[in-house]
């Protein structure tokens, strides 16, 4: 008799954070907050890979062009999941120096990672685009989207890259982020949207019932739909 309630509570606890069935549902939720935008100059950029699925739903709702932005986090030497910063195309780099010092990562290590990740970005973006030119961002309203923001490093690099490309305004949107990250990203964008901003945040995937890895072919297929 005592075992049953404990099992039931355990199951509820595991499901309590789930907000979205999958990235498609999350994209539709984000799109609902942006549906009022009537801007012929708006473009939607999804961060590869999972962010492109979310962004695809927004682009459909707004009838705006969709493109991919590849940003890679700089991992800690001791924990590959911990970001020390991020690298975007065109030499755009954001470094979390307090975190670098906390992890005792050397300047040599950081530079080696920057060079390695920049090379990966150049090679991978050629595969994603299949010869299709990137969207021009000069004077445009750029809507940057990811499937979530854990530390915000990759999103910061994405915003810096969009500024570098002379976007007129930047709207950031993620389905889920910790409150402190959402606040920080709201300060560097013209508008920032998040559906869930949770003090109990541990990982982006905990808010999705289905959160599979997105492979290159899935991403390419979505981008080709825009051609």
C-alpha positions as CSV (number, residue, x, y, z in Angstrom):
1,X,0.0,0.0,0.0
2,X,2.8,2.4,0.8
3,X,4.6,1.7,-2.4
4,X,1.9,2.8,-4.8
5,X,1.7,6.5,-3.8
6,X,5.5,6.8,-3.9
7,X,5.6,5.4,-7.5
8,X,2.9,7.7,-8.6
9,X,4.5,10.8,-7.1
10,X,7.8,9.8,-8.8
11,X,6.1,9.7,-12.2
12,X,4.4,13.0,-11.7
13,X,7.7,14.6,-10.7
14,X,9.4,13.3,-13.9
15,X,6.6,14.9,-16.0
16,X,6.1,18.1,-14.2
17,X,8.5,20.1,-16.3
18,X,7.3,18.9,-19.7
19,X,5.7,21.8,-21.5
20,X,6.0,20.9,-25.2
21,X,5.4,17.6,-27.0
22,X,8.2,18.4,-29.4
23,X,10.0,21.2,-31.2
24,X,7.1,21.6,-33.7
25,X,4.7,22.4,-30.9
26,X,7.2,24.7,-29.3
27,X,7.6,26.5,-32.7
28,X,3.8,27.0,-32.9
29,X,3.8,28.5,-29.4
30,X,6.5,30.9,-30.3
31,X,4.7,31.7,-33.6
32,X,1.6,32.6,-31.6
33,X,3.6,35.4,-29.9
34,X,4.9,36.7,-33.2
35,X,1.8,36.3,-35.4
36,X,1.1,40.1,-35.2
37,X,4.3,41.0,-37.0
38,X,3.5,42.4,-40.4
39,X,6.9,43.2,-41.7
40,X,7.9,42.5,-45.3
41,X,11.5,42.9,-44.2
42,X,11.4,40.2,-41.5
43,X,13.6,37.1,-41.9
44,X,13.7,34.1,-39.6
45,X,17.0,32.4,-38.6
46,X,17.1,29.1,-36.8
47,X,20.1,28.0,-34.9
48,X,21.3,24.6,-36.0
49,X,20.2,22.1,-35.6
50,X,17.2,21.9,-33.3
51,X,16.4,25.6,-33.6
52,X,15.7,25.3,-37.3
53,X,12.7,23.0,-36.5
54,X,11.2,25.6,-34.2
55,X,12.0,28.4,-36.6
56,X,10.4,26.6,-39.5
57,X,7.0,26.9,-37.7
58,X,7.5,30.6,-37.1
59,X,8.6,31.2,-40.8
60,X,5.4,29.4,-42.0
61,X,3.2,31.5,-39.8
62,X,4.8,34.8,-40.7
63,X,5.3,33.8,-44.4
64,X,8.9,34.9,-43.9
65,X,12.0,33.5,-45.5
66,X,13.9,30.9,-43.3
67,X,17.7,30.5,-43.1
68,X,20.1,28.6,-40.8
69,X,22.7,30.0,-38.5
70,X,25.4,27.7,-37.2
71,X,26.9,28.7,-33.9
72,X,29.1,26.3,-31.8
73,X,29.8,26.5,-28.1
74,X,33.3,26.4,-26.8
75,X,33.3,23.5,-24.3
76,X,35.1,23.4,-21.0
77,X,38.1,21.1,-21.0
78,X,36.6,19.1,-18.1
79,X,32.9,19.2,-19.1
80,X,31.9,19.2,-22.7
81,X,28.4,20.3,-21.8
82,X,29.6,23.5,-20.0
83,X,30.0,26.4,-22.4
84,X,32.9,28.9,-22.0
85,X,31.6,30.9,-25.0
86,X,30.6,30.4,-28.6
87,X,31.8,30.8,-32.1
88,X,29.6,32.2,-35.0
89,X,30.5,32.6,-38.7
90,X,32.7,35.4,-40.0
91,X,35.0,35.4,-37.0
92,X,32.4,36.4,-34.4
93,X,33.3,35.0,-30.9
94,X,31.8,35.5,-27.5
95,X,33.8,34.4,-24.5
96,X,32.5,34.0,-20.9
97,X,35.8,35.1,-19.2
98,X,34.6,34.6,-15.6
99,X,33.7,31.0,-16.6
100,X,37.0,30.5,-18.3
101,X,38.8,31.5,-15.2
102,X,36.6,29.4,-13.0
103,X,37.4,26.3,-15.2
104,X,41.1,27.3,-15.3
105,X,41.1,27.0,-19.1
106,X,44.2,28.4,-20.8
107,X,44.2,31.1,-23.5
108,X,45.9,28.5,-25.7
109,X,43.1,26.1,-25.3
110,X,40.5,28.7,-26.0
111,X,42.2,29.8,-29.2
112,X,42.6,26.3,-30.4
113,X,38.9,25.6,-29.9
114,X,38.0,28.8,-31.7
115,X,40.1,27.8,-34.7
116,X,38.7,24.3,-34.7
117,X,35.1,25.4,-34.4
118,X,35.4,28.1,-37.0
119,X,36.6,25.4,-39.5
120,X,33.8,23.1,-38.6
121,X,31.3,25.9,-39.2
122,X,32.7,26.8,-42.6
123,X,32.6,23.1,-43.7
124,X,29.1,22.3,-42.3
125,X,27.4,25.4,-43.6
126,X,28.3,24.4,-47.2
127,X,26.6,21.1,-46.6
128,X,23.5,22.8,-45.2
129,X,23.1,25.4,-47.9
130,X,23.7,23.1,-50.9
131,X,24.9,26.1,-52.9
132,X,22.0,28.4,-51.8
133,X,23.2,31.9,-50.9
134,X,22.6,33.2,-47.4
135,X,19.8,35.7,-46.7
136,X,20.9,39.3,-46.7
137,X,20.2,40.9,-43.3
138,X,21.1,44.5,-43.9
139,X,18.2,46.7,-42.8
140,X,16.0,43.7,-41.9
141,X,14.1,42.6,-38.9
142,X,15.9,39.4,-37.9
143,X,14.1,36.8,-35.8
144,X,16.6,34.6,-34.1
145,X,15.3,31.3,-32.8
146,X,16.6,28.3,-30.9
147,X,14.9,25.3,-29.2
148,X,16.1,26.6,-25.8
149,X,18.9,28.6,-24.1
150,X,20.8,27.0,-21.2
151,X,23.7,29.4,-20.7
152,X,22.8,31.8,-23.5
153,X,26.4,31.8,-24.9
154,X,25.4,30.5,-28.4
155,X,22.5,32.9,-28.6
156,X,24.7,35.8,-27.6
157,X,27.1,34.9,-30.4
158,X,24.1,34.7,-32.8
159,X,23.0,38.2,-31.8
160,X,26.5,39.6,-32.3
161,X,26.7,38.0,-35.7
162,X,23.3,39.5,-36.7
163,X,24.5,42.9,-35.6
164,X,27.7,42.4,-37.6
165,X,25.5,41.7,-40.6
166,X,23.7,45.1,-40.1
167,X,20.3,43.8,-39.0
168,X,18.0,46.8,-38.3
169,X,16.4,45.1,-35.3
170,X,16.7,41.7,-33.7
171,X,13.9,39.7,-32.1
172,X,15.1,36.7,-30.0
173,X,12.9,33.8,-29.2
174,X,13.4,30.5,-27.4
175,X,10.7,28.2,-25.9
176,X,12.6,27.9,-22.6
177,X,15.4,29.5,-20.7
178,X,16.4,30.1,-17.1
179,X,15.3,33.6,-15.8
180,X,18.8,35.0,-15.6
181,X,19.6,34.0,-19.1
182,X,16.3,35.3,-20.5
183,X,17.0,38.6,-18.7
184,X,20.5,38.9,-20.1
185,X,19.4,38.1,-23.7
186,X,16.5,40.7,-23.4
187,X,19.2,43.3,-22.8
188,X,21.0,42.6,-26.1
189,X,18.0,42.2,-28.4
190,X,15.3,44.6,-29.4
191,X,12.7,42.1,-28.1
192,X,13.1,38.7,-26.4
193,X,10.4,36.1,-26.1
194,X,10.5,32.9,-24.0
195,X,7.5,30.7,-23.2
196,X,8.9,29.1,-20.0
197,X,11.4,30.9,-17.7
198,X,11.9,28.5,-14.9
199,X,14.0,28.8,-11.7
200,X,14.2,25.0,-11.6
201,X,15.8,24.8,-15.1
202,X,18.3,22.1,-15.4
203,X,18.4,21.3,-19.2
204,X,16.4,22.3,-22.3
205,X,15.3,18.7,-22.9
206,X,13.4,18.4,-19.7
207,X,10.7,20.7,-21.1
208,X,10.1,18.4,-24.1
209,X,8.3,15.1,-24.1
210,X,10.2,14.3,-27.3
211,X,13.6,15.8,-27.8
212,X,15.6,13.7,-30.3
213,X,18.8,14.6,-31.9
214,X,18.3,16.4,-35.2
215,X,20.4,15.1,-38.1
216,X,21.7,17.0,-41.0
217,X,19.2,15.6,-43.5
218,X,16.3,16.8,-41.4
219,X,17.7,20.3,-41.4
220,X,18.5,20.3,-45.1
221,X,15.0,19.1,-45.9
222,X,13.4,22.0,-44.0
223,X,15.7,24.5,-45.7
224,X,15.0,23.1,-49.2
225,X,11.3,23.6,-48.6
226,X,12.1,27.3,-48.6
227,X,13.7,27.2,-52.0
